[in-house]
Amino acid sequence: MPDPSSHPPATGARASIVRRLLERAVDSSPQMSPEIPGLMLIRINQPYLNVCSVYEPCVAVIVQGSKRIKLGDETLCYGEDRYLITSMDLPVKTAVVEASAERPYLGVALRLDWREIASLMLESPAPTSTLGSAARDSRAMTTGALTAPLLEAFDRLLALLDQPEHIPALAPLIKREIHYRLLTGEAGARLRQIATVDTQSHQVARAIASLNARFTEPLRVETLARESGMSLSTFHHHFKTLTAMSPLQYQKQLRLTEARRLMLSDGMDASTAAFRVGYESPSQFSREYRRSFGAPPSKDVADFRWQQEPAAA
């Protein structure tokens, strides 16, 4: 007999979210909702591969389709039965595996509010056992089982888009509930570690924010370690534990992702993009770009644009 827990929860809530996304979302990258800050609507009408982006701290739910995410050398897959938690800014490569015009990939995401998480932690302290080594040694990006209460909370949040007069009073309450469901779910220990000021995870998260703000500048890992209050070896260990990358690999991925965006969105040539993101040698940029994306910059950009033509037609 099939295990009921293996099926996606809250069929009614899922169908409701699908309907609302089909009505409001367009085929593009995530759309920020102007009515509800931090809420993102996602619709993709065709599969894609090897798209680079920087995921900000958020929770993401797929209600139709599935996705593959590469973080460093690790691959994470999730679909309609799990949610994704990203607890700090992370450069990733993504692929939408299931999508079509008839049955598009549909999802919704909400930016994490660390003040809300800290407030909830004061009201509902976690058992000591949940803050052990298993939490400290986990990635800053993970998935958890999608429960009916969490999915229903997202449904109620999206429903407010049809009742904008109620958003100021009710949206903060529903957002708080979503954060509470996350803290009490599979990813709760990870969020508590990042949010607790005196943990090494929190210190690395601050270092990553600093690196993100200055990724075009020469990397001084010793400075980041010192600012984090750690030895160089300890900082390296915790950085790689959280991100699946060394600090140098992380910076390189940020630079290549931004260079690719500049070439695709702004029509910038490879050499100009390379200098813009901090490379001093176009040849080094081309070598690292090819290793990361499997083709030289000009060919990769041309191939990517060609793949997008059917969606734009």
LINUR-V885580 format. One record per residue. RES is the residue in one small letter. OMEGA is omega in radians with two decimals (none if undefined). D_CENTER is the distance of its C-alpha to the mean C-alpha in Angstrom with 2 decimals. Layout:
RES	OMEGA	D_CENTER
RES	OMEGA	D_CENTER
//
This chain:
m	-3.11	35.88
p	3.09	32.14
d	-3.11	30.01
p	-3.10	28.91
s	-3.12	25.90
s	-3.11	24.51
h	3.10	24.27
p	-3.06	21.46
p	2.95	22.48
a	-3.10	23.88
t	-3.14	25.02
g	3.12	26.26
a	3.13	23.08
r	3.14	21.13
a	3.12	23.89
s	3.12	23.83
i	3.10	20.12
v	-3.12	20.71
r	-3.11	23.74
r	3.13	22.17
l	3.09	19.34
l	3.14	22.09
e	-2.95	24.09
r	-3.02	21.63
a	3.07	18.77
v	-3.10	19.76
d	-3.09	18.77
s	2.99	16.32
s	-3.10	12.84
p	3.13	11.25
q	3.06	14.12
m	3.10	14.16
s	3.11	16.93
p	-3.08	19.77
e	-3.10	21.39
i	-3.10	18.74
p	3.10	16.69
g	-3.13	12.97
l	3.14	13.19
m	3.08	11.65
l	-3.02	13.66
i	3.05	12.83
r	3.12	15.71
i	-3.03	16.27
n	3.11	19.92
q	3.12	19.99
p	3.01	18.28
y	-3.12	16.79
l	2.88	16.20
n	3.05	14.90
v	-3.08	12.76
c	3.08	11.12
s	3.06	8.51
v	3.12	6.83
y	3.06	3.27
e	3.12	5.22
p	-3.07	6.25
c	2.93	6.08
v	-3.11	7.53
a	-3.13	7.57
v	3.05	11.01
i	3.08	12.72
v	3.10	16.37
q	3.13	17.63
g	3.12	16.82
s	-3.05	14.53
k	3.03	11.83
r	-3.10	11.79
i	3.09	9.19
k	3.10	10.97
l	-3.01	10.17
g	3.11	13.49
d	-3.10	16.16
e	3.14	14.53
t	-3.13	13.47
l	3.13	11.70
c	3.03	12.83
y	-3.08	12.47
g	-2.97	14.37
e	-3.10	16.30
d	-3.12	17.28
r	3.02	14.09
y	3.10	11.02
l	3.03	7.60
i	2.98	7.02
t	-3.00	4.86
s	3.02	8.05
m	3.14	8.14
d	-3.09	7.32
l	3.04	6.79
p	-3.06	8.36
v	2.94	7.95
k	-3.06	10.29
t	3.05	9.84
a	2.99	12.83
v	-2.99	13.76
v	-3.10	16.63
e	3.11	18.47
a	3.05	19.23
s	3.11	22.50
a	-3.13	24.27
e	3.13	26.04
r	-3.06	23.07
p	2.97	19.86
y	-3.09	16.33
l	3.12	15.44
g	3.10	12.55
v	-3.12	11.79
a	3.12	9.06
l	3.10	10.12
r	3.13	9.30
l	3.10	10.54
d	-3.06	14.08
w	3.07	15.32
r	3.08	18.86
e	3.13	18.70
i	3.13	17.51
a	3.12	20.32
s	3.13	22.79
l	3.12	22.12
m	3.11	22.47
l	-3.10	25.88
e	-3.09	26.97
s	-3.14	25.90
p	-3.13	25.99
a	3.01	24.66
p	-3.12	27.25
t	-3.08	27.75
s	-3.11	27.00
t	-3.13	23.32
l	-3.09	22.92
g	-3.04	24.48
s	-3.13	23.70
a	3.12	21.45
a	-3.08	18.92
r	-3.04	19.49
d	-3.09	19.06
s	-3.13	15.73
r	3.06	12.40
a	3.04	9.77
m	-3.12	7.46
t	3.09	9.68
t	3.08	10.96
g	3.13	13.89
a	-3.13	16.75
l	-3.11	16.47
t	3.11	19.61
a	3.13	21.85
p	3.13	21.74
l	3.14	17.96
l	3.13	18.18
e	3.09	21.32
a	3.07	19.83
f	3.13	17.26
d	3.14	20.34
r	3.11	22.34
l	3.11	19.81
l	-3.14	19.80
a	3.13	23.58
l	3.11	24.01
l	3.09	23.26
d	3.13	26.71
q	-3.01	28.23
p	-3.13	27.12
e	-3.13	30.03
h	-3.06	28.50
i	-3.09	25.04
p	-3.09	26.16
a	-2.96	27.65
l	-3.09	25.47
a	3.12	21.83
p	3.13	21.66
l	-3.13	23.20
i	3.07	20.83
k	3.12	17.74
r	3.10	19.55
e	3.12	20.21
i	3.11	16.59
h	3.11	15.87
y	3.12	19.08
r	3.11	18.24
l	-3.13	15.11
l	-3.12	17.35
t	3.13	19.99
g	-3.06	17.95
e	-3.08	16.93
a	-3.05	14.04
g	-3.12	16.44
a	3.12	17.81
r	-3.13	14.59
l	3.14	13.95
r	3.13	17.66
q	-3.13	17.73
i	-3.03	15.18
a	-3.09	17.02
t	-2.92	20.48
v	-3.02	21.91
d	3.10	24.25
t	3.09	21.95
q	3.09	21.08
s	3.12	17.37
h	-3.14	17.59
q	3.09	19.61
v	3.11	17.25
a	3.09	14.40
r	3.10	17.03
a	3.13	17.94
i	3.08	14.49
a	3.10	14.57
s	3.13	18.04
l	3.13	17.21
n	-3.11	14.62
a	-3.06	17.46
r	-3.02	19.98
f	3.11	18.49
t	-3.12	21.41
e	3.06	23.93
p	-3.07	25.43
l	3.06	23.53
r	-3.09	25.56
v	3.13	24.05
e	3.12	27.18
t	3.12	26.57
l	-3.14	23.03
a	-3.13	24.54
r	3.13	27.47
e	3.13	25.47
s	3.14	23.53
g	-3.11	26.93
m	2.96	26.57
s	-3.12	28.54
l	-3.11	27.12
s	3.12	26.96
t	3.12	25.34
f	3.12	22.66
h	-3.10	21.99
h	-3.09	21.85
h	3.10	19.38
f	-3.10	17.11
k	3.08	17.10
t	-3.09	16.83
l	-2.95	13.53
t	-3.05	11.94
a	3.13	14.25
m	2.95	15.59
s	3.08	18.51
p	-3.14	18.33
l	3.10	20.08
q	3.12	17.80
y	3.13	14.75
q	-3.14	16.78
k	3.14	17.97
q	3.07	14.62
l	-3.11	13.84
r	-3.11	17.37
l	3.11	17.36
t	3.14	14.23
e	3.11	15.91
a	3.12	19.24
r	3.10	18.21
r	-3.14	16.98
l	3.13	20.31
m	-3.09	22.30
l	-3.03	20.79
s	-3.04	20.54
d	3.14	23.37
g	-3.10	25.65
m	3.08	25.98
d	-3.00	27.87
a	-3.09	26.54
s	3.14	28.76
t	3.12	27.93
a	3.14	24.17
a	3.14	24.73
f	-3.11	26.77
r	-3.08	24.44
v	3.01	21.55
g	3.10	24.05
y	3.07	25.72
e	-3.10	29.48
s	3.08	30.35
p	-3.14	29.49
s	3.07	30.62
q	3.10	28.24
f	-3.12	25.37
s	3.13	26.56
r	-3.10	26.86
e	3.10	23.39
y	-3.12	21.90
r	3.11	23.92
r	-3.09	22.90
s	-3.01	19.18
f	3.06	19.53
g	3.14	22.88
a	3.06	24.93
p	-3.06	26.29
p	-3.06	24.56
s	-3.14	27.11
k	3.13	27.09
d	-3.13	23.32
v	3.12	23.08
a	3.14	26.12
d	-3.12	24.84
f	3.13	21.50
r	3.12	23.50
w	3.13	25.94
q	-3.09	23.38
q	-3.07	22.26
e	3.14	25.91
p	-3.14	26.45
a	-3.09	23.62
a	-3.07	25.22
a	none	28.72
//
